[in-house]
Amino acid sequence: METRYAFELSGEHQTIPRSEALALLEICSSDFRLIFDLDRCLVVEARDLDLFSLGSRMAMTHRVVEVLAESDPTPEGVADAAKGLDLPNKTYKIRAKRLGDLPLMSDEVERMVGSVLWKRGYKADLKDPKIEIRAIVTKEGVFLGREVACSDRSGFRARRPHLKPFFHPGAMLPKPSRALVNLSLVREGERLLDPFSGTAGFLVEAGLVRIRGLGLDVQEEIVRGAESNLEGLDCTLMVGDAMRLPLKDRSVEGAVSDAPYGRSALIQAGSRDELLVGSLAELRRVLVPGRRMIYVDDRPVGDFVEDAGFEVLELHTERVHRSLTRHIFVCI
């Protein structure tokens, strides 16, 4: 049986949150179809959605709501939707999130829904409710229902690079790192390779969702330091060369790679292009056919990626600061 869900997406990036939500649906459900593709909100119908796994993996999806009622974004529509809510006789709390510049405010929606539920005999409890009711307010409609998954934003803040046991400049933040791990479509128990593992940011995020990590770095001191960031996680780190991976053909189910660049990068190849070509060839060799590779570079290297035999499914860009824009290639 299919259930309708609304995904409230982060506004931190223009394209990655949507792609991550769709990737998580592939990972965590047996089947799904997209109903509405809205600004910062996806509404889908999904079958057998694993809500625990979904909630534990989400990075740029703030929350997921099981949709119980829908309405036009008007006071009358919201009131009618609230009248039709089928809820157990338990205490509740209502919270609304307005996505975009709309005449209908979040607090208005909360008051309208609360008023209808109070008249129907339900009791509010803001401190310890038994049911968390959420309203996602968009220009196209209001989606009202029960919150079933929420991202651990405090956990991502606690894992910022400078707060980890081992820090090195240039590391990607935990939230986008987790999002790229999710874009790889690697599932629990499968192996994810990072051939430029550095401080192991991708591998930490993978390990926390029970993916088996495998990382390499050419600098032994970096590998030794990164091991302290991975304590308690299922991950193997090695000192090695990304152009000569010590792995069998077709032996990993996914790869996420942030190629070295900038002042903090140590490149032992003859040139950056030599490293790029050599590492892509090795990634093509060790990746299981049909599985995904995420390649990040500060240059638009799509031609190199395709010349290595990959098909680029998606391209995302992230402006980090004035002199650094990341180009993120999602490939098979």
C-alpha positions as CSV (number, residue, x, y, z in Angstrom):
1,M,0.0,0.0,0.0
2,E,1.4,3.4,-1.0
3,T,1.5,6.3,1.5
4,R,1.8,10.0,0.7
5,Y,4.7,11.9,2.2
6,A,5.9,15.5,2.0
7,F,9.7,16.1,2.2
8,E,10.6,19.5,3.6
9,L,13.9,20.4,2.0
10,S,16.8,22.6,3.1
11,G,17.3,25.9,1.4
12,E,21.1,25.6,1.9
13,H,21.6,24.5,-1.7
14,Q,19.6,24.9,-4.9
15,T,19.8,21.4,-6.3
16,I,21.4,18.9,-3.9
17,P,18.5,18.6,-1.3
18,R,16.1,17.5,-4.0
19,S,18.5,15.0,-5.4
20,E,19.3,13.7,-1.9
21,A,15.6,13.2,-1.1
22,L,15.1,11.2,-4.3
23,A,18.2,9.1,-3.6
24,L,16.9,8.3,-0.1
25,L,13.6,7.2,-1.5
26,E,15.5,4.8,-3.8
27,I,17.4,3.5,-0.9
28,C,14.7,3.3,1.7
29,S,11.5,2.3,-0.2
30,S,10.5,-0.5,-2.4
31,D,8.9,1.9,-4.9
32,F,7.8,5.5,-5.1
33,R,6.5,8.1,-7.5
34,L,6.8,11.8,-7.5
35,I,3.5,13.7,-7.1
36,F,4.5,17.3,-6.7
37,D,7.9,18.8,-7.3
38,L,7.7,22.2,-5.5
39,D,10.1,24.8,-4.2
40,R,11.9,23.2,-1.2
41,C,9.2,20.5,-1.0
42,L,8.7,17.1,-2.7
43,V,5.4,15.2,-2.3
44,V,5.6,11.5,-3.1
45,E,3.7,8.3,-2.8
46,A,6.0,5.5,-1.5
47,R,5.6,1.9,-0.7
48,D,7.3,0.2,2.3
49,L,9.3,3.3,3.3
50,D,11.8,2.5,6.0
51,L,11.3,5.5,8.2
52,F,14.0,4.7,10.7
53,S,16.7,4.3,8.0
54,L,15.4,7.4,6.3
55,G,15.5,9.5,9.4
56,S,19.0,8.3,10.3
57,R,20.4,9.2,6.9
58,M,18.8,12.6,6.1
59,A,21.0,15.6,5.8
60,M,19.5,18.2,3.5
61,T,15.9,17.0,4.1
62,H,14.8,18.7,7.3
63,R,11.7,16.5,8.0
64,V,9.3,14.1,6.4
65,V,5.5,14.4,7.0
66,E,3.0,11.6,6.4
67,V,0.3,13.6,4.6
68,L,-3.1,13.2,6.1
69,A,-4.8,16.2,4.5
70,E,-4.1,18.7,1.8
71,S,-5.6,22.1,1.0
72,D,-5.2,25.3,-1.0
73,P,-2.9,27.8,0.7
74,T,-5.9,29.8,2.1
75,P,-7.4,30.2,5.6
76,E,-10.6,28.4,4.4
77,G,-8.6,25.6,2.8
78,V,-6.5,25.0,5.9
79,A,-9.6,25.0,8.2
80,D,-11.3,22.4,5.9
81,A,-8.2,20.2,5.9
82,A,-8.0,20.3,9.7
83,K,-11.6,19.3,9.9
84,G,-10.8,16.2,7.9
85,L,-7.8,15.1,9.9
86,D,-8.2,11.5,11.2
87,L,-6.2,11.5,14.5
88,P,-6.1,9.2,17.5
89,N,-7.5,10.7,20.7
90,K,-4.1,11.8,22.0
91,T,-2.5,15.1,23.0
92,Y,-0.9,17.0,20.1
93,K,1.4,19.9,19.1
94,I,1.0,21.7,15.8
95,R,3.9,23.3,14.0
96,A,3.9,24.9,10.5
97,K,6.7,25.8,8.2
98,R,6.2,28.4,5.4
99,L,8.4,27.8,2.4
100,G,8.7,31.0,0.4
101,D,7.2,34.4,0.5
102,L,3.5,33.7,1.1
103,P,0.6,35.7,2.4
104,L,-0.4,32.8,4.7
105,M,2.0,32.9,7.7
106,S,3.1,29.9,9.7
107,D,1.6,31.1,13.0
108,E,-1.7,31.7,11.3
109,V,-1.8,28.1,10.1
110,E,-0.9,26.8,13.6
111,R,-3.7,28.9,15.2
112,M,-6.3,27.8,12.6
113,V,-5.5,24.1,12.9
114,G,-5.3,24.3,16.7
115,S,-8.7,26.0,16.8
116,V,-10.4,23.4,14.7
117,L,-8.8,20.5,16.7
118,W,-9.8,22.1,20.0
119,K,-13.4,22.4,18.8
120,R,-13.3,18.7,17.8
121,G,-12.3,17.8,21.4
122,Y,-8.5,17.3,21.0
123,K,-6.1,18.6,23.7
124,A,-2.9,20.4,23.0
125,D,0.3,19.8,24.9
126,L,3.3,21.9,23.8
127,K,5.8,20.2,26.2
128,D,5.2,16.5,25.9
129,P,2.7,15.8,23.1
130,K,1.9,12.3,21.9
131,I,1.5,13.4,18.3
132,E,3.6,16.0,16.4
133,I,1.4,17.5,13.7
134,R,3.2,19.4,10.9
135,A,2.0,21.7,8.2
136,I,4.2,22.4,5.2
137,V,3.0,25.6,3.6
138,T,3.8,26.2,-0.1
139,K,2.5,28.5,-2.8
140,E,0.8,25.5,-4.4
141,G,-0.8,24.0,-1.3
142,V,-0.7,23.1,2.4
143,F,0.3,19.6,3.3
144,L,-0.9,18.6,6.8
145,G,0.0,15.5,8.7
146,R,2.1,13.6,11.2
147,E,5.9,14.1,11.3
148,V,7.6,10.7,10.8
149,A,11.2,11.6,10.3
150,C,13.5,14.5,11.2
151,S,17.2,15.1,10.5
152,D,19.7,15.4,13.4
153,R,20.9,18.9,12.7
154,S,22.6,19.2,16.1
155,G,24.6,16.1,15.3
156,F,25.9,17.7,12.1
157,R,26.9,20.8,14.0
158,A,28.7,18.8,16.6
159,R,30.8,17.1,13.9
160,R,32.1,20.2,12.2
161,P,35.6,19.6,11.1
162,H,37.4,21.8,13.7
163,L,35.6,20.0,16.5
164,K,36.8,16.5,15.5
165,P,39.9,14.9,17.1
166,F,41.9,15.5,13.9
167,F,41.5,18.6,11.8
168,H,43.1,19.6,8.5
169,P,42.1,22.7,6.4
170,G,39.9,22.2,3.4
171,A,37.5,19.6,4.8
172,M,33.9,19.5,3.6
173,L,31.3,20.1,6.3
174,P,29.4,17.1,7.6
175,K,25.9,17.9,6.2
176,P,27.0,18.2,2.5
177,S,29.3,15.2,3.1
178,R,26.4,13.1,4.2
179,A,24.3,14.3,1.3
180,L,26.9,13.1,-1.2
181,V,27.2,9.8,0.6
182,N,23.4,9.5,0.1
183,L,23.7,10.5,-3.5
184,S,26.0,7.5,-4.0
185,L,23.0,5.1,-3.3
186,V,25.3,2.9,-1.1
187,R,23.2,0.9,1.4
188,E,23.9,-0.4,4.8
189,G,26.6,-3.1,4.8
190,E,27.9,-2.2,1.4
191,R,31.4,-0.7,0.7
192,L,32.0,3.0,0.0
193,L,35.5,4.0,-1.3
194,D,37.1,7.4,-0.8
195,P,40.4,7.4,-2.7
196,F,41.3,10.9,-1.3
197,S,40.1,10.4,2.2
198,G,42.0,13.1,4.0
199,T,40.4,13.7,7.5
200,A,37.7,11.0,6.6
201,G,34.7,13.3,6.5
202,F,32.8,11.2,4.0
203,L,33.8,8.0,5.7
204,V,32.6,9.3,9.1
205,E,29.2,10.1,7.7
206,A,29.0,6.7,5.9
207,G,30.0,4.8,9.0
208,L,27.3,6.5,11.1
209,V,24.7,5.0,8.8
210,R,26.4,1.5,8.9
211,I,28.1,1.7,5.6
212,R,31.5,0.0,5.4
213,G,34.1,2.6,4.6
214,L,37.4,2.2,2.8
215,G,39.8,5.2,2.5
216,L,43.2,6.0,1.1
217,D,45.5,8.9,1.4
218,V,49.1,9.4,0.2
219,Q,50.2,11.0,3.5
220,E,50.8,8.6,6.3
221,E,50.4,11.3,9.0
222,I,47.0,12.2,7.6
223,V,45.9,8.6,7.7
224,R,47.1,8.2,11.3
225,G,45.2,11.4,12.3
226,A,42.1,10.4,10.4
227,E,41.9,7.1,12.3
228,S,41.0,9.1,15.4
229,N,38.0,10.6,13.7
230,L,36.7,7.1,12.8
231,E,36.9,5.5,16.2
232,G,34.1,2.9,16.6
233,L,33.1,2.9,13.0
234,D,33.4,0.2,10.4
235,C,36.1,1.7,8.2
236,T,39.5,0.8,6.9
237,L,42.2,3.4,6.1
238,M,45.3,2.8,4.1
239,V,48.3,4.8,2.9
240,G,48.0,4.5,-0.8
241,D,48.0,6.1,-4.3
242,A,44.6,6.9,-5.9
243,M,46.2,6.1,-9.3
244,R,47.1,2.6,-8.1
245,L,44.3,1.3,-5.9
246,P,45.2,-1.9,-3.9
247,L,41.7,-3.3,-4.7
248,K,40.2,-6.0,-6.9
249,D,38.2,-5.1,-10.0
250,R,34.5,-4.5,-9.3
251,S,35.0,-4.7,-5.6
252,V,33.2,-1.6,-4.2
253,E,29.5,-0.6,-4.4
254,G,30.1,3.1,-4.5
255,A,32.7,5.9,-4.3
256,V,32.8,9.5,-3.1
257,S,35.8,11.5,-4.0
258,D,36.8,15.1,-3.2
259,A,40.0,15.5,-5.3
260,P,42.9,17.4,-3.8
261,Y,43.1,21.1,-4.7
262,G,44.0,24.4,-3.1
263,R,47.0,25.4,-1.0
264,S,46.5,22.6,1.5
265,A,46.6,19.8,-1.2
266,L,49.6,17.6,-1.6
267,I,49.8,16.3,-5.1
268,Q,52.5,13.7,-5.7
269,A,51.5,13.1,-9.4
270,G,53.3,14.9,-12.1
271,S,50.3,17.2,-12.6
272,R,46.7,17.6,-11.5
273,D,45.5,16.3,-14.8
274,E,47.6,13.2,-14.5
275,L,46.1,12.6,-11.1
276,L,42.6,13.2,-12.4
277,V,43.0,10.8,-15.3
278,G,44.7,8.1,-13.3
279,S,42.3,8.2,-10.4
280,L,39.2,8.1,-12.6
281,A,40.6,5.1,-14.5
282,E,41.1,3.3,-11.2
283,L,37.6,4.2,-9.9
284,R,36.2,2.9,-13.1
285,R,38.1,-0.4,-12.6
286,V,37.1,-1.0,-8.9
287,L,33.5,0.1,-9.0
288,V,30.7,-2.5,-9.5
289,P,29.1,-1.8,-12.9
290,G,26.0,0.2,-12.7
291,R,26.8,1.7,-9.3
292,R,27.5,5.3,-8.6
293,M,30.6,7.4,-8.2
294,I,30.5,11.0,-6.9
295,Y,33.5,13.1,-8.0
296,V,34.1,16.5,-6.6
297,D,36.6,19.0,-8.2
298,D,37.2,22.7,-8.2
299,R,37.2,22.6,-12.0
300,P,34.5,21.7,-14.5
301,V,36.1,18.3,-15.4
302,G,33.1,16.7,-17.0
303,D,35.0,15.8,-20.2
304,F,37.6,13.9,-18.2
305,V,34.9,12.0,-16.3
306,E,33.2,11.0,-19.5
307,D,36.5,10.1,-21.2
308,A,37.1,7.6,-18.3
309,G,33.9,5.8,-19.2
310,F,31.4,7.3,-16.8
311,E,28.0,8.7,-17.6
312,V,27.3,12.0,-15.8
313,L,23.8,11.7,-14.3
314,E,23.8,15.0,-12.4
315,L,26.0,18.0,-12.0
316,H,25.8,20.3,-8.9
317,T,27.9,23.3,-8.1
318,E,28.6,24.8,-4.7
319,R,30.2,28.2,-4.3
320,V,32.3,27.8,-1.1
321,H,34.0,31.2,-1.3
322,R,35.2,33.7,-3.8
323,S,38.1,31.5,-5.1
324,L,36.5,28.1,-4.7
325,T,33.5,26.6,-6.4
326,R,33.0,22.8,-6.1
327,H,31.8,20.9,-9.1
328,I,30.0,17.8,-8.0
329,F,29.5,15.0,-10.6
330,V,27.1,12.1,-9.9
331,C,28.0,9.3,-12.3
332,I,27.6,5.7,-13.2
